[in-house]
């Protein structure tokens, strides 16, 4: 069983604090990447590199055999309203064994724990029967799956298993609902607003669709594990020649969360049926994104992320449960995330067996006074080391 020394526990907390004190809003991860590379060099990785996207990757192993990927994102969302915080969001403050700050639980604490998991392996002289790869990726917050897709499809990293370090409160998470962002555009006819009857108001057409979308909620599928799909109109914008003209175009943004059995095509068809029923001139399409990473890599794609769920009796799940039980001496809780992760690509699209295991409670992610317990970071590091031994046993 792996154990951290008192000095290691202190150093782990210090690294996590350093990472929090290094802002890394999506698209500006360069400084935190440099700090992570420094820590990885001191931990005993056999190889460390940065790919063209800006992902930081480390390898511990022989370069042969199966590959286990530990994956986490370096970027964070912004702090939001600074007045809602009782502590400096970039102060890396530790009080009573708790680290506070933006990224503490989502997910810089997990990144530090993964590095110290490798340190435990290296200091124990463990020889794995394959490669443990640790990847810290960019821009997960605005477009989950984009960076890990590039790592696997363009950079040639081909893992047999993936463990995501998103917060699970040291439980093992099996999946999540997916999502698709839809753009619904209604079209009208411009006219002077002094005589509105002469035009066709695109906002009024959009309002009819909003009502129909609201009624759609009760008709969505419900999975016994992932729960029910959901739908919400999250943005409305109209276009007109002036404020005293009837708008001839209105766009709705629809956030559609997908449970198992629901697809992008199904979500689009549901909106098309509402358009047909209401008899308005409109169209619906999946929104797209284009982002540029701090390395200058341009990523493009559709804002669609499929749902995914790994079976409870999958070999990866069974071995992960055994590893946590051996490392931490308790039976880990099984669960699913309420939010989206990079598993939408690794499991949802690529079909690579994927689970989640990470320190901290997901309720603190994206919240003011974001926080994680330092004890959980130490527990996670020990579990990450043990999990590598279970999944990549030496022969």
LINSULVEN-V724294 format. One record per helix or strand. SS is the DSSP state (alpha for helix, beta for strand). FROM is the first residue (numbers start at 1). TO is the last residue. If there is no record, write none. Layout:
ss=SS from=FROM to=TO
ss=SS from=FROM to=TO
//
This chain:
ss=alpha from=6 to=20
ss=beta from=25 to=25
ss=alpha from=30 to=43
ss=beta from=47 to=50
ss=beta from=56 to=61
ss=beta from=66 to=73
ss=beta from=76 to=76
ss=alpha from=82 to=84
ss=beta from=94 to=95
ss=beta from=98 to=100
ss=alpha from=104 to=123
ss=beta from=130 to=137
ss=alpha from=146 to=154
ss=beta from=161 to=164
ss=beta from=172 to=176
ss=beta from=178 to=187
ss=beta from=189 to=189
ss=beta from=192 to=192
ss=alpha from=193 to=198
ss=beta from=200 to=200
ss=alpha from=202 to=219
ss=beta from=222 to=223
ss=beta from=227 to=228
ss=beta from=230 to=239
ss=beta from=245 to=245
ss=beta from=249 to=258
ss=alpha from=264 to=278
ss=beta from=282 to=286
ss=beta from=288 to=292
ss=beta from=298 to=302
ss=beta from=304 to=305
ss=beta from=308 to=309
ss=alpha from=315 to=328
ss=beta from=334 to=337
ss=alpha from=343 to=346
ss=beta from=354 to=356
ss=alpha from=362 to=364
ss=beta from=371 to=373
ss=alpha from=374 to=391
//
